Amino acid sequence: MIKAVTGPGSILKPTESNAVIDAYSAQIANWISEGEGYADEYVSIRFSRGCVFITEDDRFDSSRHSLNVISTLKQQLLNRGMDV
């Protein structure tokens, strides 16, 4: 990706481009680790729990329940010629 966007004729430099992509990815990962969803003009990431709670006091248990990540490409990205 970096080579493609920083190639001949580009004003973008690999070092700075890598730094931006790393910071962007790290922030999304941070939100995900806090259980937050994320959305921008290209993608939406949200979560759902696959579980049945046995009692009112039952809590999420990774051995019995699942955390599902749902990612959706938005129309802005699809309009850029992606064939999904």
PDB file of N, CA, C and O in Angstrom:
ATOM      1  N   MET A   1       0.823  -1.181   0.000  1.00  0.00           N
ATOM      2  CA  MET A   1       0.000   0.000   0.000  1.00  0.00           C
ATOM      3  C   MET A   1       0.867   1.245   0.000  1.00  0.00           C
ATOM      4  O   MET A   1       0.655   2.157  -0.800  1.00  0.00           O
ATOM      5  N   ILE A   2       1.849   1.284   0.901  1.00  0.00           N
ATOM      6  CA  ILE A   2       2.706   2.467   0.997  1.00  0.00           C
ATOM      7  C   ILE A   2       3.430   2.711  -0.326  1.00  0.00           C
ATOM      8  O   ILE A   2       3.498   3.847  -0.794  1.00  0.00           O
ATOM      9  N   LYS A   3       3.959   1.670  -0.921  1.00  0.00           N
ATOM     10  CA  LYS A   3       4.646   1.828  -2.212  1.00  0.00           C
ATOM     11  C   LYS A   3       3.694   2.357  -3.278  1.00  0.00           C
ATOM     12  O   LYS A   3       4.092   3.162  -4.119  1.00  0.00           O
ATOM     13  N   ALA A   4       2.452   1.914  -3.250  1.00  0.00           N
ATOM     14  CA  ALA A   4       1.477   2.341  -4.250  1.00  0.00           C
ATOM     15  C   ALA A   4       1.121   3.820  -4.106  1.00  0.00           C
ATOM     16  O   ALA A   4       0.991   4.518  -5.111  1.00  0.00           O
ATOM     17  N   VAL A   5       0.962   4.306  -2.881  1.00  0.00           N
ATOM     18  CA  VAL A   5       0.546   5.700  -2.695  1.00  0.00           C
ATOM     19  C   VAL A   5       1.710   6.684  -2.626  1.00  0.00           C
ATOM     20  O   VAL A   5       1.498   7.893  -2.717  1.00  0.00           O
ATOM     21  N   THR A   6       2.921   6.192  -2.469  1.00  0.00           N
ATOM     22  CA  THR A   6       4.081   7.094  -2.383  1.00  0.00           C
ATOM     23  C   THR A   6       5.004   6.949  -3.586  1.00  0.00           C
ATOM     24  O   THR A   6       6.139   7.424  -3.563  1.00  0.00           O
ATOM     25  N   GLY A   7       4.524   6.301  -4.621  1.00  0.00           N
ATOM     26  CA  GLY A   7       5.347   6.050  -5.805  1.00  0.00           C
ATOM     27  C   GLY A   7       5.672   7.311  -6.588  1.00  0.00           C
ATOM     28  O   GLY A   7       5.398   8.426  -6.144  1.00  0.00           O
ATOM     29  N   PRO A   8       6.254   7.117  -7.744  1.00  0.00           N
ATOM     30  CA  PRO A   8       6.654   8.244  -8.592  1.00  0.00           C
ATOM     31  C   PRO A   8       5.507   9.232  -8.821  1.00  0.00           C
ATOM     32  O   PRO A   8       4.380   8.839  -9.123  1.00  0.00           O
ATOM     33  N   GLY A   9       5.818  10.517  -8.672  1.00  0.00           N
ATOM     34  CA  GLY A   9       4.839  11.567  -8.882  1.00  0.00           C
ATOM     35  C   GLY A   9       4.040  11.936  -7.649  1.00  0.00           C
ATOM     36  O   GLY A   9       3.340  12.948  -7.656  1.00  0.00           O
ATOM     37  N   SER A  10       4.125  11.144  -6.588  1.00  0.00           N
ATOM     38  CA  SER A  10       3.368  11.420  -5.368  1.00  0.00           C
ATOM     39  C   SER A  10       4.119  12.412  -4.490  1.00  0.00           C
ATOM     40  O   SER A  10       5.347  12.376  -4.416  1.00  0.00           O
ATOM     41  N   ILE A  11       3.378  13.302  -3.824  1.00  0.00           N
ATOM     42  CA  ILE A  11       4.002  14.204  -2.857  1.00  0.00           C
ATOM     43  C   ILE A  11       4.108  13.541  -1.479  1.00  0.00           C
ATOM     44  O   ILE A  11       4.727  14.093  -0.569  1.00  0.00           O
ATOM     45  N   LEU A  12       3.510  12.368  -1.330  1.00  0.00           N
ATOM     46  CA  LEU A  12       3.532  11.646  -0.054  1.00  0.00           C
ATOM     47  C   LEU A  12       4.845  10.907   0.116  1.00  0.00           C
ATOM     48  O   LEU A  12       5.391  10.359  -0.841  1.00  0.00           O
ATOM     49  N   LYS A  13       5.342  10.898   1.334  1.00  0.00           N
ATOM     50  CA  LYS A  13       6.586  10.204   1.653  1.00  0.00           C
ATOM     51  C   LYS A  13       6.272   8.942   2.456  1.00  0.00           C
ATOM     52  O   LYS A  13       5.353   8.942   3.275  1.00  0.00           O
ATOM     53  N   PRO A  14       7.032   7.864   2.227  1.00  0.00           N
ATOM     54  CA  PRO A  14       6.758   6.601   2.926  1.00  0.00           C
ATOM     55  C   PRO A  14       6.766   6.710   4.449  1.00  0.00           C
ATOM     56  O   PRO A  14       5.888   6.149   5.104  1.00  0.00           O
ATOM     57  N   THR A  15       7.732   7.416   5.025  1.00  0.00           N
ATOM     58  CA  THR A  15       7.831   7.498   6.488  1.00  0.00           C
ATOM     59  C   THR A  15       6.597   8.141   7.099  1.00  0.00           C
ATOM     60  O   THR A  15       6.018   7.613   8.049  1.00  0.00           O
ATOM     61  N   GLU A  16       6.193   9.292   6.546  1.00  0.00           N
ATOM     62  CA  GLU A  16       5.033   9.990   7.074  1.00  0.00           C
ATOM     63  C   GLU A  16       3.750   9.206   6.816  1.00  0.00           C
ATOM     64  O   GLU A  16       2.864   9.159   7.669  1.00  0.00           O
ATOM     65  N   SER A  17       3.656   8.598   5.651  1.00  0.00           N
ATOM     66  CA  SER A  17       2.466   7.798   5.331  1.00  0.00           C
ATOM     67  C   SER A  17       2.334   6.620   6.280  1.00  0.00           C
ATOM     68  O   SER A  17       1.238   6.327   6.759  1.00  0.00           O
ATOM     69  N   ASN A  18       3.439   5.943   6.556  1.00  0.00           N
ATOM     70  CA  ASN A  18       3.426   4.839   7.523  1.00  0.00           C
ATOM     71  C   ASN A  18       2.992   5.326   8.896  1.00  0.00           C
ATOM     72  O   ASN A  18       2.205   4.661   9.571  1.00  0.00           O
ATOM     73  N   ALA A  19       3.499   6.485   9.317  1.00  0.00           N
ATOM     74  CA  ALA A  19       3.156   7.015  10.636  1.00  0.00           C
ATOM     75  C   ALA A  19       1.660   7.291  10.740  1.00  0.00           C
ATOM     76  O   ALA A  19       1.041   6.976  11.757  1.00  0.00           O
ATOM     77  N   VAL A  20       1.076   7.874   9.703  1.00  0.00           N
ATOM     78  CA  VAL A  20      -0.357   8.179   9.719  1.00  0.00           C
ATOM     79  C   VAL A  20      -1.177   6.893   9.759  1.00  0.00           C
ATOM     80  O   VAL A  20      -2.119   6.778  10.544  1.00  0.00           O
ATOM     81  N   ILE A  21      -0.822   5.936   8.921  1.00  0.00           N
ATOM     82  CA  ILE A  21      -1.561   4.666   8.886  1.00  0.00           C
ATOM     83  C   ILE A  21      -1.433   3.932  10.214  1.00  0.00           C
ATOM     84  O   ILE A  21      -2.413   3.370  10.704  1.00  0.00           O
ATOM     85  N   ASP A  22      -0.242   3.929  10.801  1.00  0.00           N
ATOM     86  CA  ASP A  22      -0.042   3.279  12.102  1.00  0.00           C
ATOM     87  C   ASP A  22      -0.876   3.948  13.191  1.00  0.00           C
ATOM     88  O   ASP A  22      -1.496   3.265  14.006  1.00  0.00           O
ATOM     89  N   ALA A  23      -0.894   5.287  13.208  1.00  0.00           N
ATOM     90  CA  ALA A  23      -1.674   6.011  14.222  1.00  0.00           C
ATOM     91  C   ALA A  23      -3.168   5.768  14.039  1.00  0.00           C
ATOM     92  O   ALA A  23      -3.893   5.578  15.015  1.00  0.00           O
ATOM     93  N   TYR A  24      -3.623   5.775  12.798  1.00  0.00           N
ATOM     94  CA  TYR A  24      -5.025   5.524  12.464  1.00  0.00           C
ATOM     95  C   TYR A  24      -5.439   4.129  12.936  1.00  0.00           C
ATOM     96  O   TYR A  24      -6.463   3.966  13.599  1.00  0.00           O
ATOM     97  N   SER A  25      -4.636   3.136  12.589  1.00  0.00           N
ATOM     98  CA  SER A  25      -4.923   1.747  12.977  1.00  0.00           C
ATOM     99  C   SER A  25      -4.884   1.568  14.482  1.00  0.00           C
ATOM    100  O   SER A  25      -5.726   0.872  15.049  1.00  0.00           O
ATOM    101  N   ALA A  26      -3.903   2.197  15.140  1.00  0.00           N
ATOM    102  CA  ALA A  26      -3.785   2.075  16.593  1.00  0.00           C
ATOM    103  C   ALA A  26      -4.997   2.668  17.299  1.00  0.00           C
ATOM    104  O   ALA A  26      -5.477   2.108  18.285  1.00  0.00           O
ATOM    105  N   GLN A  27      -5.493   3.796  16.801  1.00  0.00           N
ATOM    106  CA  GLN A  27      -6.664   4.410  17.424  1.00  0.00           C
ATOM    107  C   GLN A  27      -7.905   3.541  17.248  1.00  0.00           C
ATOM    108  O   GLN A  27      -8.687   3.377  18.185  1.00  0.00           O
ATOM    109  N   ILE A  28      -8.088   2.989  16.064  1.00  0.00           N
ATOM    110  CA  ILE A  28      -9.217   2.080  15.845  1.00  0.00           C
ATOM    111  C   ILE A  28      -9.099   0.876  16.768  1.00  0.00           C
ATOM    112  O   ILE A  28     -10.085   0.475  17.387  1.00  0.00           O
ATOM    113  N   ALA A  29      -7.904   0.290  16.870  1.00  0.00           N
ATOM    114  CA  ALA A  29      -7.685  -0.857  17.756  1.00  0.00           C
ATOM    115  C   ALA A  29      -7.984  -0.486  19.206  1.00  0.00           C
ATOM    116  O   ALA A  29      -8.548  -1.290  19.947  1.00  0.00           O
ATOM    117  N   ASN A  30      -7.612   0.720  19.613  1.00  0.00           N
ATOM    118  CA  ASN A  30      -7.887   1.181  20.971  1.00  0.00           C
ATOM    119  C   ASN A  30      -9.390   1.261  21.224  1.00  0.00           C
ATOM    120  O   ASN A  30      -9.877   0.797  22.255  1.00  0.00           O
ATOM    121  N   TRP A  31     -10.117   1.847  20.286  1.00  0.00           N
ATOM    122  CA  TRP A  31     -11.575   1.916  20.444  1.00  0.00           C
ATOM    123  C   TRP A  31     -12.189   0.522  20.501  1.00  0.00           C
ATOM    124  O   TRP A  31     -13.073   0.260  21.316  1.00  0.00           O
ATOM    125  N   ILE A  32     -11.722  -0.366  19.638  1.00  0.00           N
ATOM    126  CA  ILE A  32     -12.235  -1.739  19.624  1.00  0.00           C
ATOM    127  C   ILE A  32     -11.972  -2.420  20.970  1.00  0.00           C
ATOM    128  O   ILE A  32     -12.847  -3.095  21.512  1.00  0.00           O
ATOM    129  N   SER A  33     -10.757  -2.235  21.504  1.00  0.00           N
ATOM    130  CA  SER A  33     -10.430  -2.871  22.789  1.00  0.00           C
ATOM    131  C   SER A  33     -11.296  -2.338  23.921  1.00  0.00           C
ATOM    132  O   SER A  33     -11.484  -3.018  24.929  1.00  0.00           O
ATOM    133  N   GLU A  34     -11.828  -1.121  23.764  1.00  0.00           N
ATOM    134  CA  GLU A  34     -12.726  -0.541  24.765  1.00  0.00           C
ATOM    135  C   GLU A  34     -14.183  -0.878  24.488  1.00  0.00           C
ATOM    136  O   GLU A  34     -15.078  -0.424  25.201  1.00  0.00           O
ATOM    137  N   GLY A  35     -14.424  -1.683  23.439  1.00  0.00           N
ATOM    138  CA  GLY A  35     -15.781  -2.097  23.118  1.00  0.00           C
ATOM    139  C   GLY A  35     -16.554  -1.081  22.302  1.00  0.00           C
ATOM    140  O   GLY A  35     -17.767  -1.208  22.140  1.00  0.00           O
ATOM    141  N   GLU A  36     -15.868  -0.079  21.790  1.00  0.00           N
ATOM    142  CA  GLU A  36     -16.516   0.953  20.982  1.00  0.00           C
ATOM    143  C   GLU A  36     -16.541   0.529  19.522  1.00  0.00           C
ATOM    144  O   GLU A  36     -15.655  -0.188  19.057  1.00  0.00           O
ATOM    145  N   GLY A  37     -17.535   0.966  18.827  1.00  0.00           N
ATOM    146  CA  GLY A  37     -17.575   0.768  17.390  1.00  0.00           C
ATOM    147  C   GLY A  37     -16.784   1.870  16.707  1.00  0.00           C
ATOM    148  O   GLY A  37     -16.306   2.800  17.357  1.00  0.00           O
ATOM    149  N   TYR A  38     -16.651   1.761  15.410  1.00  0.00           N
ATOM    150  CA  TYR A  38     -15.936   2.777  14.639  1.00  0.00           C
ATOM    151  C   TYR A  38     -16.630   2.933  13.291  1.00  0.00           C
ATOM    152  O   TYR A  38     -17.079   1.955  12.694  1.00  0.00           O
ATOM    153  N   ALA A  39     -16.711   4.162  12.825  1.00  0.00           N
ATOM    154  CA  ALA A  39     -17.272   4.398  11.502  1.00  0.00           C
ATOM    155  C   ALA A  39     -16.616   5.624  10.895  1.00  0.00           C
ATOM    156  O   ALA A  39     -16.353   6.607  11.588  1.00  0.00           O
ATOM    157  N   ASP A  40     -16.356   5.561   9.611  1.00  0.00           N
ATOM    158  CA  ASP A  40     -15.934   6.726   8.843  1.00  0.00           C
ATOM    159  C   ASP A  40     -16.658   6.666   7.506  1.00  0.00           C
ATOM    160  O   ASP A  40     -17.618   5.909   7.364  1.00  0.00           O
ATOM    161  N   GLU A  41     -16.229   7.432   6.543  1.00  0.00           N
ATOM    162  CA  GLU A  41     -16.955   7.447   5.275  1.00  0.00           C
ATOM    163  C   GLU A  41     -16.745   6.188   4.433  1.00  0.00           C
ATOM    164  O   GLU A  41     -17.409   6.008   3.412  1.00  0.00           O
ATOM    165  N   TYR A  42     -15.831   5.322   4.852  1.00  0.00           N
ATOM    166  CA  TYR A  42     -15.515   4.130   4.070  1.00  0.00           C
ATOM    167  C   TYR A  42     -15.948   2.812   4.707  1.00  0.00           C
ATOM    168  O   TYR A  42     -16.314   1.871   4.004  1.00  0.00           O
ATOM    169  N   VAL A  43     -15.907   2.746   6.024  1.00  0.00           N
ATOM    170  CA  VAL A  43     -16.167   1.477   6.704  1.00  0.00           C
ATOM    171  C   VAL A  43     -16.875   1.721   8.037  1.00  0.00           C
ATOM    172  O   VAL A  43     -16.717   2.767   8.667  1.00  0.00           O
ATOM    173  N   SER A  44     -17.650   0.733   8.441  1.00  0.00           N
ATOM    174  CA  SER A  44     -18.299   0.751   9.746  1.00  0.00           C
ATOM    175  C   SER A  44     -17.941  -0.556  10.445  1.00  0.00           C
ATOM    176  O   SER A  44     -18.060  -1.634   9.862  1.00  0.00           O
ATOM    177  N   ILE A  45     -17.503  -0.454  11.694  1.00  0.00           N
ATOM    178  CA  ILE A  45     -17.162  -1.641  12.485  1.00  0.00           C
ATOM    179  C   ILE A  45     -17.971  -1.571  13.773  1.00  0.00           C
ATOM    180  O   ILE A  45     -17.907  -0.590  14.513  1.00  0.00           O
ATOM    181  N   ARG A  46     -18.722  -2.617  14.021  1.00  0.00           N
ATOM    182  CA  ARG A  46     -19.509  -2.668  15.255  1.00  0.00           C
ATOM    183  C   ARG A  46     -19.455  -4.081  15.811  1.00  0.00           C
ATOM    184  O   ARG A  46     -18.908  -4.989  15.184  1.00  0.00           O
ATOM    185  N   PHE A  47     -20.022  -4.254  16.978  1.00  0.00           N
ATOM    186  CA  PHE A  47     -19.934  -5.518  17.689  1.00  0.00           C
ATOM    187  C   PHE A  47     -21.300  -6.028  18.089  1.00  0.00           C
ATOM    188  O   PHE A  47     -22.240  -5.260  18.292  1.00  0.00           O
ATOM    189  N   SER A  48     -21.385  -7.328  18.197  1.00  0.00           N
ATOM    190  CA  SER A  48     -22.564  -7.936  18.799  1.00  0.00           C
ATOM    191  C   SER A  48     -22.082  -9.103  19.647  1.00  0.00           C
ATOM    192  O   SER A  48     -21.016  -9.671  19.408  1.00  0.00           O
ATOM    193  N   ARG A  49     -22.872  -9.440  20.621  1.00  0.00           N
ATOM    194  CA  ARG A  49     -22.540 -10.578  21.473  1.00  0.00           C
ATOM    195  C   ARG A  49     -23.419 -11.749  21.081  1.00  0.00           C
ATOM    196  O   ARG A  49     -24.631 -11.611  20.921  1.00  0.00           O
ATOM    197  N   GLY A  50     -22.795 -12.894  20.929  1.00  0.00           N
ATOM    198  CA  GLY A  50     -23.538 -14.118  20.687  1.00  0.00           C
ATOM    199  C   GLY A  50     -23.652 -14.859  22.010  1.00  0.00           C
ATOM    200  O   GLY A  50     -22.746 -15.591  22.410  1.00  0.00           O
ATOM    201  N   CYS A  51     -24.785 -14.657  22.686  1.00  0.00           N
ATOM    202  CA  CYS A  51     -24.883 -15.284  24.001  1.00  0.00           C
ATOM    203  C   CYS A  51     -26.326 -15.349  24.484  1.00  0.00           C
ATOM    204  O   CYS A  51     -27.208 -14.611  24.044  1.00  0.00           O
ATOM    205  N   VAL A  52     -26.502 -16.252  25.389  1.00  0.00           N
ATOM    206  CA  VAL A  52     -27.752 -16.341  26.127  1.00  0.00           C
ATOM    207  C   VAL A  52     -27.366 -16.285  27.597  1.00  0.00           C
ATOM    208  O   VAL A  52     -26.602 -17.118  28.085  1.00  0.00           O
ATOM    209  N   PHE A  53     -27.902 -15.297  28.293  1.00  0.00           N
ATOM    210  CA  PHE A  53     -27.615 -15.188  29.712  1.00  0.00           C
ATOM    211  C   PHE A  53     -28.597 -16.058  30.484  1.00  0.00           C
ATOM    212  O   PHE A  53     -29.805 -16.016  30.252  1.00  0.00           O
ATOM    213  N   ILE A  54     -28.059 -16.839  31.396  1.00  0.00           N
ATOM    214  CA  ILE A  54     -28.845 -17.827  32.129  1.00  0.00           C
ATOM    215  C   ILE A  54     -29.687 -17.176  33.230  1.00  0.00           C
ATOM    216  O   ILE A  54     -30.840 -17.549  33.443  1.00  0.00           O
ATOM    217  N   THR A  55     -29.106 -16.215  33.915  1.00  0.00           N
ATOM    218  CA  THR A  55     -29.824 -15.503  34.974  1.00  0.00           C
ATOM    219  C   THR A  55     -29.606 -14.000  34.785  1.00  0.00           C
ATOM    220  O   THR A  55     -28.824 -13.579  33.933  1.00  0.00           O
ATOM    221  N   GLU A  56     -30.301 -13.207  35.582  1.00  0.00           N
ATOM    222  CA  GLU A  56     -30.117 -11.752  35.504  1.00  0.00           C
ATOM    223  C   GLU A  56     -28.709 -11.341  35.910  1.00  0.00           C
ATOM    224  O   GLU A  56     -28.211 -10.310  35.457  1.00  0.00           O
ATOM    225  N   ASP A  57     -28.056 -12.140  36.763  1.00  0.00           N
ATOM    226  CA  ASP A  57     -26.708 -11.819  37.241  1.00  0.00           C
ATOM    227  C   ASP A  57     -25.616 -12.424  36.360  1.00  0.00           C
ATOM    228  O   ASP A  57     -24.433 -12.174  36.590  1.00  0.00           O
ATOM    229  N   ASP A  58     -25.989 -13.201  35.373  1.00  0.00           N
ATOM    230  CA  ASP A  58     -25.010 -13.830  34.484  1.00  0.00           C
ATOM    231  C   ASP A  58     -24.217 -12.760  33.745  1.00  0.00           C
ATOM    232  O   ASP A  58     -24.769 -11.736  33.343  1.00  0.00           O
ATOM    233  N   ARG A  59     -22.945 -12.996  33.573  1.00  0.00           N
ATOM    234  CA  ARG A  59     -22.054 -12.063  32.881  1.00  0.00           C
ATOM    235  C   ARG A  59     -21.488 -12.722  31.627  1.00  0.00           C
ATOM    236  O   ARG A  59     -21.570 -13.938  31.452  1.00  0.00           O
ATOM    237  N   PHE A  60     -20.916 -11.895  30.763  1.00  0.00           N
ATOM    238  CA  PHE A  60     -20.277 -12.412  29.559  1.00  0.00           C
ATOM    239  C   PHE A  60     -19.151 -13.349  29.958  1.00  0.00           C
ATOM    240  O   PHE A  60     -18.304 -12.994  30.778  1.00  0.00           O
ATOM    241  N   ASP A  61     -19.138 -14.543  29.383  1.00  0.00           N
ATOM    242  CA  ASP A  61     -18.129 -15.567  29.660  1.00  0.00           C
ATOM    243  C   ASP A  61     -17.614 -16.061  28.315  1.00  0.00           C
ATOM    244  O   ASP A  61     -18.362 -16.671  27.551  1.00  0.00           O
ATOM    245  N   SER A  62     -16.360 -15.805  28.023  1.00  0.00           N
ATOM    246  CA  SER A  62     -15.808 -16.149  26.711  1.00  0.00           C
ATOM    247  C   SER A  62     -15.811 -17.647  26.421  1.00  0.00           C
ATOM    248  O   SER A  62     -15.681 -18.051  25.266  1.00  0.00           O
ATOM    249  N   SER A  63     -15.959 -18.474  27.454  1.00  0.00           N
ATOM    250  CA  SER A  63     -16.031 -19.916  27.204  1.00  0.00           C
ATOM    251  C   SER A  63     -17.424 -20.344  26.728  1.00  0.00           C
ATOM    252  O   SER A  63     -17.578 -21.408  26.128  1.00  0.00           O
ATOM    253  N   ARG A  64     -18.452 -19.499  27.001  1.00  0.00           N
ATOM    254  CA  ARG A  64     -19.822 -19.820  26.590  1.00  0.00           C
ATOM    255  C   ARG A  64     -20.386 -18.858  25.549  1.00  0.00           C
ATOM    256  O   ARG A  64     -21.348 -19.178  24.851  1.00  0.00           O
ATOM    257  N   HIS A  65     -19.790 -17.699  25.455  1.00  0.00           N
ATOM    258  CA  HIS A  65     -20.330 -16.648  24.608  1.00  0.00           C
ATOM    259  C   HIS A  65     -19.304 -16.223  23.564  1.00  0.00           C
ATOM    260  O   HIS A  65     -18.124 -16.561  23.664  1.00  0.00           O
ATOM    261  N   SER A  66     -19.764 -15.482  22.568  1.00  0.00           N
ATOM    262  CA  SER A  66     -18.840 -14.982  21.549  1.00  0.00           C
ATOM    263  C   SER A  66     -19.040 -13.482  21.354  1.00  0.00           C
ATOM    264  O   SER A  66     -20.122 -12.940  21.579  1.00  0.00           O
ATOM    265  N   LEU A  67     -17.967 -12.837  20.930  1.00  0.00           N
ATOM    266  CA  LEU A  67     -18.022 -11.438  20.542  1.00  0.00           C
ATOM    267  C   LEU A  67     -17.850 -11.420  19.030  1.00  0.00           C
ATOM    268  O   LEU A  67     -16.834 -11.880  18.507  1.00  0.00           O
ATOM    269  N   ASN A  68     -18.834 -10.893  18.339  1.00  0.00           N
ATOM    270  CA  ASN A  68     -18.814 -10.880  16.878  1.00  0.00           C
ATOM    271  C   ASN A  68     -18.458  -9.484  16.392  1.00  0.00           C
ATOM    272  O   ASN A  68     -18.996  -8.488  16.875  1.00  0.00           O
ATOM    273  N   VAL A  69     -17.548  -9.426  15.434  1.00  0.00           N
ATOM    274  CA  VAL A  69     -17.167  -8.167  14.819  1.00  0.00           C
ATOM    275  C   VAL A  69     -17.866  -8.092  13.472  1.00  0.00           C
ATOM    276  O   VAL A  69     -17.743  -8.995  12.644  1.00  0.00           O
ATOM    277  N   ILE A  70     -18.593  -7.015  13.263  1.00  0.00           N
ATOM    278  CA  ILE A  70     -19.340  -6.824  12.026  1.00  0.00           C
ATOM    279  C   ILE A  70     -18.750  -5.617  11.310  1.00  0.00           C
ATOM    280  O   ILE A  70     -18.836  -4.492  11.802  1.00  0.00           O
ATOM    281  N   SER A  71     -18.155  -5.853  10.158  1.00  0.00           N
ATOM    282  CA  SER A  71     -17.602  -4.737   9.394  1.00  0.00           C
ATOM    283  C   SER A  71     -18.366  -4.617   8.085  1.00  0.00           C
ATOM    284  O   SER A  71     -18.683  -5.611   7.432  1.00  0.00           O
ATOM    285  N   THR A  72     -18.652  -3.382   7.723  1.00  0.00           N
ATOM    286  CA  THR A  72     -19.436  -3.099   6.529  1.00  0.00           C
ATOM    287  C   THR A  72     -18.730  -2.030   5.716  1.00  0.00           C
ATOM    288  O   THR A  72     -18.358  -0.979   6.238  1.00  0.00           O
ATOM    289  N   LEU A  73     -18.550  -2.308   4.431  1.00  0.00           N
ATOM    290  CA  LEU A  73     -18.013  -1.288   3.542  1.00  0.00           C
ATOM    291  C   LEU A  73     -19.128  -0.328   3.196  1.00  0.00           C
ATOM    292  O   LEU A  73     -20.242  -0.746   2.881  1.00  0.00           O
ATOM    293  N   LYS A  74     -18.834   0.949   3.253  1.00  0.00           N
ATOM    294  CA  LYS A  74     -19.845   1.952   2.950  1.00  0.00           C
ATOM    295  C   LYS A  74     -19.847   2.290   1.461  1.00  0.00           C
ATOM    296  O   LYS A  74     -18.904   1.971   0.738  1.00  0.00           O
ATOM    297  N   GLN A  75     -20.897   2.924   1.027  1.00  0.00           N
ATOM    298  CA  GLN A  75     -21.092   3.223  -0.388  1.00  0.00           C
ATOM    299  C   GLN A  75     -19.946   4.047  -0.971  1.00  0.00           C
ATOM    300  O   GLN A  75     -19.588   3.861  -2.134  1.00  0.00           O
ATOM    301  N   GLN A  76     -19.371   4.945  -0.192  1.00  0.00           N
ATOM    302  CA  GLN A  76     -18.248   5.773  -0.654  1.00  0.00           C
ATOM    303  C   GLN A  76     -17.112   4.897  -1.188  1.00  0.00           C
ATOM    304  O   GLN A  76     -16.525   5.198  -2.227  1.00  0.00           O
ATOM    305  N   LEU A  77     -16.812   3.828  -0.482  1.00  0.00           N
ATOM    306  CA  LEU A  77     -15.751   2.913  -0.914  1.00  0.00           C
ATOM    307  C   LEU A  77     -16.232   2.048  -2.080  1.00  0.00           C
ATOM    308  O   LEU A  77     -15.484   1.799  -3.024  1.00  0.00           O
ATOM    309  N   LEU A  78     -17.445   1.608  -2.010  1.00  0.00           N
ATOM    310  CA  LEU A  78     -17.982   0.785  -3.094  1.00  0.00           C
ATOM    311  C   LEU A  78     -18.056   1.560  -4.397  1.00  0.00           C
ATOM    312  O   LEU A  78     -17.877   0.986  -5.471  1.00  0.00           O
ATOM    313  N   ASN A  79     -18.319   2.856  -4.315  1.00  0.00           N
ATOM    314  CA  ASN A  79     -18.394   3.686  -5.510  1.00  0.00           C
ATOM    315  C   ASN A  79     -17.039   3.889  -6.184  1.00  0.00           C
ATOM    316  O   ASN A  79     -16.978   4.363  -7.318  1.00  0.00           O
ATOM    317  N   ARG A  80     -15.979   3.543  -5.514  1.00  0.00           N
ATOM    318  CA  ARG A  80     -14.639   3.735  -6.066  1.00  0.00           C
ATOM    319  C   ARG A  80     -14.214   2.566  -6.948  1.00  0.00           C
ATOM    320  O   ARG A  80     -13.026   2.384  -7.214  1.00  0.00           O
ATOM    321  N   GLY A  81     -15.172   1.786  -7.396  1.00  0.00           N
ATOM    322  CA  GLY A  81     -14.855   0.740  -8.355  1.00  0.00           C
ATOM    323  C   GLY A  81     -14.638  -0.634  -7.773  1.00  0.00           C
ATOM    324  O   GLY A  81     -14.196  -1.540  -8.479  1.00  0.00           O
ATOM    325  N   MET A  82     -14.939  -0.810  -6.496  1.00  0.00           N
ATOM    326  CA  MET A  82     -14.768  -2.128  -5.887  1.00  0.00           C
ATOM    327  C   MET A  82     -15.910  -3.022  -6.328  1.00  0.00           C
ATOM    328  O   MET A  82     -17.069  -2.607  -6.336  1.00  0.00           O
ATOM    329  N   ASP A  83     -15.588  -4.216  -6.685  1.00  0.00           N
ATOM    330  CA  ASP A  83     -16.599  -5.195  -7.094  1.00  0.00           C
ATOM    331  C   ASP A  83     -16.764  -6.194  -5.963  1.00  0.00           C
ATOM    332  O   ASP A  83     -16.051  -7.195  -5.899  1.00  0.00           O
ATOM    333  N   VAL A  84     -17.719  -5.915  -5.059  1.00  0.00           N
ATOM    334  CA  VAL A  84     -17.924  -6.770  -3.881  1.00  0.00           C
ATOM    335  C   VAL A  84     -19.194  -7.566  -4.059  1.00  0.00           C
ATOM    336  O   VAL A  84     -19.558  -8.352  -3.185  1.00  0.00           O
TER     337      VAL A  84
END
